[in-house]
Amino acid sequence: MRLRENDDGGEKEEVVENEVTLAQNQWCPVVNAGFSSPKRLVVVGYALTTKKIKSFLQPKLEGLARNKGILFVAIDHNRPLSDQGPFDIVLHKLSGKEWRQVLEDYRQSHPEVTVLDPPDAIQHLRNRQYMLQAVADMNLCDSYGIVGVPRQLVIKREACAIPELVNQAGLTLPLVAKPLVADGSAKSHELSLAYEKFSLQKLEPPLVLQEFVNHGGVLFKVYIVGDAIKVVRRFSLPDVSKWELSKDAGIYNFPRVSCAAASADDADLDPTVAELPPRPLLEKLAKELRWRLGLRLFNLDIIREYGTRDHFYVIDINYFPGYGKMPEYEHIFTDFLLSLGQGKYKKRSG
């Protein structure tokens, strides 16, 4: 085990390392309806932080994976990646230029291995200046609804100039302030809500200012695993009235709202607020974003503008989110890995 420091010198990641060597084309007995039959093992090498291992590689997932013929193997960072495996899939969520280069080199020399997901594509989501651009470019509007992004402004320096920049951009208060870097750390998920223009000078750039849209205090987390989509409700920031805007001044800090709050799935909510976004709309959005982002593991934070039925905003996109909080994630994820591994084997055998 060793610690890796992020590019920005901030939070350190604790990486678990393990040395495992596997025989090529290893086979294992897989239990099916009480009978054991030989199936080719799908080997998944993983490079995850200790926190991600704890939340994702839960005993139920590993047990189900074994029954389906999937083996999770920890990648050893003290050895060249090409010397390990062989792997069918490399599953990762680490930051750092050195690790990204290791993965890129590995992808070039091992095109037969599926890397989830390409490091350059992931890097695109680590900067909130570009994170939502793919959604904005889609301009998605059909009979099921409209999907857009809130207007936002990027501030990289000089906090004293923020009020004037907000005025020039024509943004409407209140504004949500988010750190520019979205690296998965606790700090990157800290939010502030600014009610008054001149208090914006108290913020610390670099950051993104996003217009706050009233949404009934509920957001929808749309988890995407390959072609599979799962939606859950989460409590969010409450709506802001004109009266509150006239009375409140200053900036209010919030924790990581959607994760800190309990699920809203079983709450007694107004149906106009709680109704899930139309499935066909989400499927169209997810399919297009998989292509535009070049990713297969991500989630969308979506809100419905209060007072409307079909006007939605994507406010955040996260790579390899907390799937442990997604209902039935064990079955969805193992089926996804199995389809990748078996599909690759059929191509090699054909």
Number of C-alpha atoms within 10 A of each C-alpha: 12 11 12 17 13 15 12 8 8 10 16 15 18 16 22 18 20 13 13 12 11 12 8 10 14 12 13 19 16 20 15 10 6 7 8 12 10 11 16 17 22 28 23 24 24 22 22 23 20 15 11 19 15 12 12 20 16 12 11 11 17 17 14 15 22 19 15 22 20 24 17 18 22 21 25 20 16 11 11 11 16 15 9 17 21 19 24 23 23 22 21 20 18 20 22 12 12 9 16 17 13 14 21 15 13 16 17 10 11 15 9 15 19 19 22 17 21 17 21 14 14 24 15 17 22 20 17 21 17 12 21 20 16 15 21 16 11 14 12 15 13 12 8 15 16 16 23 20 21 16 16 19 20 21 22 13 12 12 17 15 13 24 16 13 15 20 11 9 12 11 17 15 18 21 25 20 28 24 22 21 19 22 21 17 13 11 16 16 19 15 17 18 22 26 23 18 19 16 15 23 15 13 18 16 18 15 22 21 25 22 21 22 23 17 22 22 19 25 27 25 21 20 25 26 22 20 13 15 15 17 21 16 23 22 20 21 18 11 14 17 10 9 8 11 14 10 9 13 14 13 22 13 12 13 14 15 16 19 14 12 13 14 15 18 15 9 12 8 14 9 8 13 19 21 13 16 20 11 13 13 18 20 15 12 16 24 14 16 17 17 11 15 18 14 20 22 21 24 24 24 19 24 27 28 16 18 12 11 15 18 17 21 21 20 21 16 21 19 23 23 19 16 22 16 14 16 12 12 18 22 13 19 19 19 19 16 23 18 14 17 22 16 11 17 16 9 9 9 6 5
